[in-house]
Amino acid sequence: MKVLTRVLIAIPAILLQLWWMLLLAWVWEDIAEIVDFLVAIYSFIFVLYIVTKRDEGSYKLLWLILILAFPLPGTFLYSCLANQRSSKPIRKKLDRAAGEIKVYTDANSEEIFDKVAQDNSRLAAILKRTQKETGFPLVRNESAKYFSLGEEMHKVMLEKLRQAKKFIFAEYFIVENGIMWNSMVEIMEQKVQEGVEVYFMYDDIGSISTYSHKNVKDLKKKGVKCVSFNPLTVLNGTLNYRDHRKMLVIDGEIAFSGGVNLADEYINKKKKYGHWKDIGFYVTGAAAQVYAQMFVEFWNAFSKIPDQLEVQKYFPPVPKNITSSDDGYVLSYFDSPVRFETFSNDLYIDLLYQAENTAWFYTPYLMLGDHLLEAFVKAAERGVDVRIIMPGIPDKKIVYRMSRGYYRTLMEAGVKIYEYTPGFVHAKGCIIDGNIATVGTVNLDYRSLFLHFENNSVFFKSAIIKDIEADFLKTQSKSTQRTLADLKTGDLRWFIDGILRIFAPLC
């Protein structure tokens, strides 16, 4: 579907270029040189804007090549897919919604940062910057549970849904009728009859081939309020920004997240690419309220005014005192492509540069920007044990080929890469030095790091980290380590990989 979307966007640009060429050749033959000169000036100004813009270098390179080679289609595509100026309406909506509820989760966290700094001053600085940029607080971890498979998490999600008393918030990238989603809807319908408020958001493009308007209409008849994020109606500059977030929040007391979408392959009830390896977690207490805030921000930003949520009803003031919990700390946040800071990309770069012993990553896709690639390389070169677990069976062959194009650079620096033999890895997370971990929706590719709305949680000195680490080693034992000898060489392969690397930011 993503490929189809890009084709739909590219067709007008291609037709525009053909029309332009025919017009110059047949109608304006006498002034073609003047028009070409004006187009060249126009392209030069566009190129100058991109060069001076603060952005990922490899992402700039793609657009520079496209615009210089095909001025009109290149600038049209850039305006549709990459120009943040066109995202101003979305940014305004989110800023308004965030401003309405900030006060309800703005707990005094200075004492918490001081305690983190006593153990790891550099991490405290990284988390303080993340809190400042995202607006979401570092809190004490009341309790958290890790799930090494989607089916394990689904079982507990159903259990907690049955216990809902006030409200249910659900937000996912992909939703599809089947055992997983239908079992949740059955409980949601019952809860609506009991007076529980149920709100559901889903990404229009992510679910465009799996969840129809009729499905949504049926869900609304059951009493569930629904919002489709950024629906595909016309070609515009925000079409490329998708809601890849995944969360289920119940009564503001417990929040589930991770890589698991609402479709049967995520719980291994449908076999598409061998065994589906995914991970997730839940948090409780103040950490769960942070996820409730993420949801309400989106809901109030993108729903119609009559359906917007009353902030005070869902966010009682957070106590200023630090809880007695001693299970470490957690900072949860969401990435936004309509803002200039790339939170997760910067976070992973910082974590890799501060790693001393180990840096282990799960990701289904591996297409790194220049700075993050360099951070992986430098960490391995200074002796950090850097490992990446990738799928053994890909879901997208062209993306898999692009991902493998990064293997040689990483391996030559000392990074160990494993491919999950039984099937597809959809897990997204990392463990740094055994006491820092992230789990969320962020893939190590351009779309997640630069173009999608994502959510992520960073844990420090929490019991859940040992569970994540143990699961990583268990998964690694079922994986095949790739070596430089496995990588095919040759001028043609080098050329093809180079071309694919240029266009990786579009995948």
FITI-583560 format. One record per residue (C-alpha): chain; x, y, z. Coordinates in steps of 0.05 Angstrom, whole numbers. Layout:
BEGIN
+--------+--------+--------+--------+
: chaine :     c1 :     c2 :     c3 :
+--------+--------+--------+--------+
:      A :      X :      Y :      Z :
...
+--------+--------+--------+--------+
***
This chain:
BEGIN
+--------+--------+--------+--------+
: chaine :     c1 :     c2 :     c3 :
+--------+--------+--------+--------+
:      A :      0 :      0 :      0 :
:      A :     57 :     48 :     15 :
:      A :     85 :     35 :    -55 :
:      A :     16 :     49 :    -85 :
:      A :     11 :    114 :    -46 :
:      A :     78 :    137 :    -73 :
:      A :     56 :    118 :   -144 :
:      A :     -7 :    158 :   -136 :
:      A :     33 :    218 :   -112 :
:      A :     86 :    211 :   -167 :
:      A :     37 :    205 :   -225 :
:      A :     16 :    279 :   -225 :
:      A :     89 :    300 :   -222 :
:      A :    108 :    256 :   -281 :
:      A :     49 :    280 :   -321 :
:      A :     68 :    352 :   -304 :
:      A :    139 :    340 :   -330 :
:      A :    114 :    308 :   -395 :
:      A :     65 :    365 :   -405 :
:      A :    120 :    415 :   -394 :
:      A :    166 :    382 :   -444 :
:      A :    112 :    378 :   -497 :
:      A :     93 :    450 :   -485 :
:      A :    164 :    473 :   -494 :
:      A :    173 :    430 :   -556 :
:      A :    108 :    446 :   -592 :
:      A :     78 :    510 :   -566 :
:      A :    133 :    553 :   -538 :
:      A :    189 :    530 :   -583 :
:      A :    213 :    601 :   -593 :
:      A :    219 :    616 :   -519 :
:      A :    241 :    548 :   -495 :
:      A :    311 :    572 :   -477 :
:      A :    284 :    629 :   -434 :
:      A :    235 :    583 :   -398 :
:      A :    289 :    531 :   -386 :
:      A :    332 :    586 :   -356 :
:      A :    276 :    607 :   -310 :
:      A :    264 :    535 :   -289 :
:      A :    339 :    528 :   -275 :
:      A :    337 :    590 :   -230 :
:      A :    276 :    563 :   -195 :
:      A :    310 :    496 :   -183 :
:      A :    373 :    530 :   -158 :
:      A :    333 :    568 :   -106 :
:      A :    299 :    503 :    -84 :
:      A :    367 :    468 :    -80 :
:      A :    396 :    526 :    -40 :
:      A :    338 :    521 :      9 :
:      A :    349 :    446 :     19 :
:      A :    425 :    453 :     27 :
:      A :    418 :    507 :     81 :
:      A :    361 :    471 :    117 :
:      A :    376 :    434 :    181 :
:      A :    361 :    362 :    161 :
:      A :    390 :    292 :    154 :
:      A :    446 :    293 :    102 :
:      A :    426 :    230 :     64 :
:      A :    354 :    255 :     62 :
:      A :    378 :    320 :     31 :
:      A :    418 :    282 :    -20 :
:      A :    357 :    245 :    -46 :
:      A :    319 :    309 :    -59 :
:      A :    378 :    345 :    -89 :
:      A :    387 :    290 :   -140 :
:      A :    313 :    288 :   -157 :
:      A :    306 :    363 :   -164 :
:      A :    370 :    372 :   -205 :
:      A :    351 :    314 :   -251 :
:      A :    276 :    329 :   -257 :
:      A :    263 :    400 :   -234 :
:      A :    188 :    403 :   -238 :
:      A :    170 :    333 :   -212 :
:      A :    226 :    338 :   -160 :
:      A :    200 :    402 :   -130 :
:      A :    129 :    377 :   -133 :
:      A :    147 :    313 :    -96 :
:      A :    189 :    351 :    -45 :
:      A :    130 :    397 :    -31 :
:      A :     84 :    337 :    -21 :
:      A :    130 :    291 :     18 :
:      A :    185 :    329 :     52 :
:      A :    170 :    403 :     62 :
:      A :    152 :    415 :    135 :
:      A :    122 :    483 :    117 :
:      A :     62 :    445 :     90 :
:      A :     52 :    411 :    158 :
:      A :     36 :    476 :    193 :
:      A :    -39 :    460 :    201 :
:      A :    -23 :    394 :    236 :
:      A :     29 :    427 :    280 :
:      A :    -20 :    481 :    302 :
:      A :    -72 :    429 :    320 :
:      A :    -23 :    389 :    362 :
:      A :      6 :    451 :    397 :
:      A :    -64 :    473 :    415 :
:      A :    -84 :    405 :    443 :
:      A :    -18 :    397 :    481 :
:      A :    -26 :    466 :    513 :
:      A :    -93 :    447 :    540 :
:      A :    -68 :    388 :    581 :
:      A :      5 :    402 :    597 :
:      A :    -10 :    427 :    667 :
:      A :    -42 :    360 :    686 :
:      A :     22 :    319 :    676 :
:      A :     74 :    372 :    691 :
:      A :     98 :    341 :    756 :
:      A :    160 :    367 :    791 :
:      A :    215 :    321 :    766 :
:      A :    278 :    357 :    788 :
:      A :    287 :    310 :    848 :
:      A :    280 :    250 :    801 :
:      A :    332 :    278 :    753 :
:      A :    379 :    289 :    812 :
:      A :    372 :    217 :    832 :
:      A :    384 :    192 :    761 :
:      A :    445 :    237 :    756 :
:      A :    475 :    205 :    817 :
:      A :    478 :    139 :    779 :
:      A :    489 :    165 :    708 :
:      A :    498 :    240 :    698 :
:      A :    502 :    234 :    622 :
:      A :    437 :    195 :    617 :
:      A :    404 :    246 :    663 :
:      A :    425 :    301 :    614 :
:      A :    398 :    260 :    555 :
:      A :    331 :    248 :    589 :
:      A :    326 :    321 :    612 :
:      A :    335 :    343 :    540 :
:      A :    283 :    292 :    516 :
:      A :    234 :    316 :    568 :
:      A :    246 :    389 :    548 :
:      A :    238 :    375 :    473 :
:      A :    178 :    329 :    478 :
:      A :    142 :    358 :    538 :
:      A :    133 :    290 :    571 :
:      A :    161 :    278 :    642 :
:      A :    210 :    228 :    670 :
:      A :    172 :    192 :    726 :
:      A :    184 :    138 :    776 :
:      A :    166 :     69 :    749 :
:      A :    109 :     43 :    792 :
:      A :    106 :    -24 :    756 :
:      A :    118 :    -51 :    686 :
:      A :    111 :   -118 :    652 :
:      A :    147 :   -142 :    589 :
:      A :    117 :   -187 :    536 :
:      A :    163 :   -227 :    491 :
:      A :    107 :   -244 :    441 :
:      A :     45 :   -210 :    416 :
:      A :      0 :   -268 :    437 :
:      A :     24 :   -262 :    509 :
:      A :      7 :   -188 :    510 :
:      A :    -60 :   -198 :    476 :
:      A :    -83 :   -245 :    532 :
:      A :    -68 :   -194 :    586 :
:      A :    -98 :   -137 :    544 :
:      A :   -164 :   -175 :    543 :
:      A :   -160 :   -187 :    618 :
:      A :   -149 :   -113 :    633 :
:      A :   -202 :    -91 :    584 :
:      A :   -253 :   -132 :    622 :
:      A :   -234 :    -93 :    685 :
:      A :   -245 :    -24 :    654 :
:      A :   -290 :     21 :    695 :
:      A :   -283 :     91 :    666 :
:      A :   -252 :     96 :    597 :
:      A :   -213 :     59 :    544 :
:      A :   -165 :     93 :    495 :
:      A :   -139 :     53 :    436 :
:      A :    -94 :     79 :    380 :
:      A :    -61 :     35 :    326 :
:      A :    -28 :     39 :    258 :
:      A :    -60 :    -26 :    230 :
:      A :   -126 :    -56 :    249 :
:      A :   -158 :   -116 :    215 :
:      A :   -218 :   -159 :    231 :
:      A :   -197 :   -226 :    260 :
:      A :   -187 :   -263 :    325 :
:      A :   -146 :   -209 :    358 :
:      A :   -187 :   -147 :    341 :
:      A :   -255 :   -180 :    344 :
:      A :   -242 :   -206 :    415 :
:      A :   -225 :   -135 :    437 :
:      A :   -286 :   -105 :    403 :
:      A :   -331 :   -155 :    437 :
:      A :   -307 :   -131 :    505 :
:      A :   -309 :    -58 :    484 :
:      A :   -382 :    -65 :    463 :
:      A :   -399 :    -96 :    530 :
:      A :   -362 :    -41 :    567 :
:      A :   -399 :     13 :    529 :
:      A :   -464 :    -18 :    553 :
:      A :   -436 :    -14 :    624 :
:      A :   -423 :     61 :    616 :
:      A :   -349 :     58 :    600 :
:      A :   -326 :    109 :    548 :
:      A :   -288 :     78 :    490 :
:      A :   -246 :    118 :    440 :
:      A :   -209 :     89 :    381 :
:      A :   -159 :    121 :    332 :
:      A :   -127 :     87 :    273 :
:      A :    -83 :    109 :    215 :
:      A :   -122 :    114 :    149 :
:      A :    -64 :     93 :    103 :
:      A :    -39 :     39 :    151 :
:      A :   -107 :      6 :    152 :
:      A :   -132 :     26 :     84 :
:      A :   -131 :    -46 :     57 :
:      A :   -152 :    -80 :    122 :
:      A :   -206 :    -37 :    154 :
:      A :   -262 :     -7 :    112 :
:      A :   -311 :     50 :    124 :
:      A :   -364 :     -2 :    135 :
:      A :   -322 :    -32 :    191 :
:      A :   -316 :     36 :    223 :
:      A :   -391 :     48 :    216 :
:      A :   -406 :    -18 :    250 :
:      A :   -358 :     -1 :    306 :
:      A :   -392 :     66 :    317 :
:      A :   -459 :     31 :    321 :
:      A :   -431 :     -8 :    380 :
:      A :   -419 :     58 :    416 :
:      A :   -344 :     64 :    402 :
:      A :   -322 :    134 :    382 :
:      A :   -274 :    131 :    323 :
:      A :   -224 :    178 :    290 :
:      A :   -185 :    163 :    227 :
:      A :   -117 :    198 :    227 :
:      A :    -99 :    240 :    166 :
:      A :   -147 :    205 :    117 :
:      A :   -128 :    200 :     44 :
:      A :   -176 :    247 :      9 :
:      A :   -133 :    292 :    -35 :
:      A :    -58 :    297 :    -49 :
:      A :    -28 :    345 :      1 :
:      A :     36 :    360 :     38 :
:      A :     16 :    320 :    100 :
:      A :     -1 :    255 :     65 :
:      A :     67 :    225 :     81 :
:      A :     60 :    236 :    156 :
:      A :     29 :    174 :    186 :
:      A :      7 :    155 :    257 :
:      A :     51 :     94 :    271 :
:      A :     37 :     97 :    346 :
:      A :      8 :     38 :    384 :
:      A :    -25 :     43 :    452 :
:      A :    -82 :     18 :    495 :
:      A :    -97 :     58 :    558 :
:      A :   -148 :     35 :    609 :
:      A :   -176 :     83 :    661 :
:      A :   -110 :    121 :    660 :
:      A :    -83 :     67 :    706 :
:      A :    -50 :     19 :    657 :
:      A :    -22 :     30 :    587 :
:      A :      1 :    -22 :    536 :
:      A :     49 :     -7 :    479 :
:      A :    103 :    -38 :    435 :
:      A :    106 :    -63 :    364 :
:      A :     41 :   -102 :    364 :
:      A :    -15 :    -78 :    318 :
:      A :    -86 :   -105 :    318 :
:      A :    -82 :   -161 :    267 :
:      A :    -77 :   -236 :    273 :
:      A :     -5 :   -243 :    247 :
:      A :     18 :   -204 :    309 :
:      A :     -8 :   -260 :    354 :
:      A :     14 :   -316 :    307 :
:      A :    -58 :   -335 :    289 :
:      A :    -41 :   -321 :    217 :
:      A :     25 :   -344 :    186 :
:      A :     50 :   -294 :    135 :
:      A :    125 :   -294 :    143 :
:      A :    140 :   -352 :    189 :
:      A :    138 :   -341 :    264 :
:      A :    122 :   -268 :    281 :
:      A :    168 :   -243 :    335 :
:      A :    143 :   -180 :    369 :
:      A :    150 :   -148 :    437 :
:      A :    109 :   -102 :    482 :
:      A :     98 :    -80 :    553 :
:      A :     51 :    -46 :    601 :
:      A :     63 :      9 :    652 :
:      A :     20 :     33 :    710 :
:      A :     12 :     95 :    751 :
:      A :     41 :    162 :    728 :
:      A :     74 :    127 :    668 :
:      A :      5 :    104 :    645 :
:      A :    -21 :    175 :    651 :
:      A :     33 :    198 :    603 :
:      A :      5 :    151 :    551 :
:      A :    -65 :    177 :    565 :
:      A :    -38 :    247 :    552 :
:      A :     -8 :    224 :    485 :
:      A :    -76 :    197 :    464 :
:      A :   -117 :    257 :    486 :
:      A :    -70 :    304 :    450 :
:      A :    -81 :    267 :    385 :
:      A :   -155 :    257 :    396 :
:      A :   -169 :    331 :    411 :
:      A :   -123 :    353 :    354 :
:      A :   -156 :    311 :    300 :
:      A :   -228 :    296 :    323 :
:      A :   -288 :    341 :    311 :
:      A :   -304 :    391 :    366 :
:      A :   -366 :    356 :    393 :
:      A :   -326 :    292 :    404 :
:      A :   -266 :    325 :    440 :
:      A :   -248 :    302 :    509 :
:      A :   -254 :    344 :    573 :
:      A :   -183 :    347 :    598 :
:      A :   -199 :    352 :    672 :
:      A :   -240 :    289 :    669 :
:      A :   -181 :    245 :    648 :
:      A :   -122 :    279 :    682 :
:      A :   -126 :    292 :    756 :
:      A :    -67 :    334 :    780 :
:      A :     -4 :    293 :    789 :
:      A :     22 :    294 :    861 :
:      A :     85 :    334 :    870 :
:      A :    117 :    284 :    917 :
:      A :    158 :    225 :    892 :
:      A :    126 :    158 :    901 :
:      A :    157 :    104 :    944 :
:      A :    168 :     58 :    885 :
:      A :    240 :     37 :    875 :
:      A :    233 :      2 :    808 :
:      A :    273 :     54 :    770 :
:      A :    248 :    107 :    722 :
:      A :    212 :    113 :    656 :
:      A :    205 :    169 :    605 :
:      A :    153 :    159 :    551 :
:      A :    144 :    207 :    493 :
:      A :    120 :    211 :    421 :
:      A :    159 :    232 :    359 :
:      A :    129 :    284 :    313 :
:      A :    152 :    294 :    240 :
:      A :    120 :    363 :    239 :
:      A :    170 :    389 :    289 :
:      A :    243 :    401 :    274 :
:      A :    274 :    357 :    327 :
:      A :    281 :    282 :    311 :
:      A :    273 :    257 :    382 :
:      A :    284 :    182 :    374 :
:      A :    341 :    190 :    323 :
:      A :    376 :    238 :    370 :
:      A :    362 :    193 :    431 :
:      A :    393 :    132 :    398 :
:      A :    454 :    171 :    376 :
:      A :    463 :    197 :    447 :
:      A :    454 :    127 :    478 :
:      A :    504 :     96 :    430 :
:      A :    556 :    149 :    445 :
:      A :    547 :    140 :    520 :
:      A :    547 :     63 :    517 :
:      A :    607 :     32 :    553 :
:      A :    596 :    -43 :    548 :
:      A :    535 :    -66 :    508 :
:      A :    485 :    -37 :    458 :
:      A :    435 :    -88 :    432 :
:      A :    379 :    -71 :    384 :
:      A :    316 :   -103 :    355 :
:      A :    290 :    -75 :    289 :
:      A :    252 :   -102 :    229 :
:      A :    283 :    -51 :    181 :
:      A :    353 :    -22 :    180 :
:      A :    361 :     42 :    139 :
:      A :    402 :     90 :    180 :
:      A :    416 :    164 :    170 :
:      A :    488 :    186 :    167 :
:      A :    493 :    208 :    240 :
:      A :    460 :    146 :    269 :
:      A :    502 :    100 :    225 :
:      A :    565 :    136 :    249 :
:      A :    542 :    127 :    321 :
:      A :    536 :     52 :    311 :
:      A :    604 :     49 :    278 :
:      A :    639 :     90 :    331 :
:      A :    609 :     50 :    388 :
:      A :    633 :    -15 :    358 :
:      A :    701 :     13 :    342 :
:      A :    714 :     34 :    414 :
:      A :    698 :    -37 :    438 :
:      A :    624 :    -34 :    455 :
:      A :    588 :   -101 :    442 :
:      A :    539 :    -77 :    390 :
:      A :    487 :   -126 :    364 :
:      A :    426 :   -120 :    319 :
:      A :    372 :   -173 :    310 :
:      A :    337 :   -170 :    242 :
:      A :    284 :   -214 :    208 :
:      A :    304 :   -280 :    177 :
:      A :    242 :   -278 :    132 :
:      A :    227 :   -208 :    105 :
:      A :    158 :   -178 :     96 :
:      A :    182 :   -130 :     43 :
:      A :    237 :   -156 :     -2 :
:      A :    261 :    -90 :    -30 :
:      A :    265 :    -59 :     39 :
:      A :    302 :   -122 :     63 :
:      A :    352 :   -113 :      6 :
:      A :    361 :    -40 :     25 :
:      A :    372 :    -60 :     98 :
:      A :    425 :   -111 :     79 :
:      A :    461 :    -55 :     41 :
:      A :    482 :    -27 :    109 :
:      A :    510 :    -93 :    135 :
:      A :    581 :    -87 :    107 :
:      A :    595 :    -18 :    137 :
:      A :    568 :    -41 :    205 :
:      A :    603 :   -108 :    205 :
:      A :    670 :    -80 :    185 :
:      A :    666 :    -35 :    247 :
:      A :    651 :    -96 :    291 :
:      A :    575 :    -94 :    296 :
:      A :    545 :   -164 :    301 :
:      A :    482 :   -175 :    260 :
:      A :    435 :   -233 :    270 :
:      A :    375 :   -255 :    229 :
:      A :    317 :   -290 :    264 :
:      A :    314 :   -359 :    232 :
:      A :    241 :   -378 :    248 :
:      A :    211 :   -317 :    214 :
:      A :    198 :   -243 :    218 :
:      A :    221 :   -196 :    273 :
:      A :    175 :   -137 :    283 :
:      A :    203 :   -118 :    351 :
:      A :    231 :    -48 :    363 :
:      A :    276 :    -35 :    423 :
:      A :    345 :    -34 :    452 :
:      A :    385 :    -49 :    515 :
:      A :    445 :     -6 :    534 :
:      A :    496 :    -30 :    586 :
:      A :    443 :    -74 :    618 :
:      A :    409 :    -17 :    656 :
:      A :    377 :     26 :    601 :
:      A :    325 :      0 :    553 :
:      A :    275 :     26 :    502 :
:      A :    212 :     -8 :    476 :
:      A :    163 :     25 :    429 :
:      A :    142 :     32 :    357 :
:      A :    206 :     62 :    328 :
:      A :    241 :     23 :    272 :
:      A :    312 :     39 :    253 :
:      A :    292 :     68 :    185 :
:      A :    277 :    135 :    155 :
:      A :    202 :    131 :    160 :
:      A :    202 :    118 :    235 :
:      A :    259 :    164 :    251 :
:      A :    238 :    223 :    208 :
:      A :    169 :    217 :    177 :
:      A :    122 :    180 :    225 :
:      A :     88 :    197 :    290 :
:      A :    117 :    144 :    338 :
:      A :    117 :    130 :    412 :
:      A :    173 :    103 :    455 :
:      A :    189 :     89 :    528 :
:      A :    258 :     93 :    559 :
:      A :    269 :     52 :    623 :
:      A :    327 :     61 :    672 :
:      A :    345 :     13 :    728 :
:      A :    277 :    -22 :    724 :
:      A :    265 :    -96 :    732 :
:      A :    234 :    -99 :    663 :
:      A :    303 :    -88 :    632 :
:      A :    328 :   -156 :    655 :
:      A :    268 :   -188 :    622 :
:      A :    282 :   -151 :    556 :
:      A :    356 :   -171 :    559 :
:      A :    340 :   -244 :    573 :
:      A :    290 :   -245 :    515 :
:      A :    341 :   -214 :    469 :
:      A :    391 :   -269 :    484 :
:      A :    337 :   -322 :    475 :
:      A :    318 :   -292 :    407 :
:      A :    391 :   -288 :    388 :
:      A :    399 :   -362 :    402 :
:      A :    346 :   -375 :    349 :
:      A :    381 :   -329 :    299 :
:      A :    437 :   -337 :    249 :
:      A :    496 :   -289 :    255 :
:      A :    515 :   -259 :    189 :
:      A :    587 :   -249 :    170 :
:      A :    625 :   -210 :    116 :
:      A :    633 :   -276 :     79 :
:      A :    557 :   -280 :     72 :
:      A :    554 :   -215 :     35 :
:      A :    557 :   -217 :    -40 :
:      A :    605 :   -170 :    -75 :
:      A :    615 :   -143 :   -145 :
:      A :    610 :    -78 :   -182 :
:      A :    539 :    -89 :   -203 :
:      A :    516 :   -105 :   -132 :
:      A :    554 :    -44 :   -107 :
:      A :    520 :     -1 :   -159 :
:      A :    450 :    -27 :   -144 :
:      A :    460 :    -21 :    -68 :
:      A :    484 :     51 :    -79 :
:      A :    422 :     69 :   -119 :
:      A :    378 :     36 :    -66 :
:      A :    414 :     74 :    -11 :
:      A :    398 :    140 :    -45 :
:      A :    323 :    123 :    -47 :
:      A :    320 :     91 :     22 :
:      A :    289 :    154 :     53 :
:      A :    226 :    142 :     12 :
:      A :    215 :     70 :     36 :
+--------+--------+--------+--------+
***
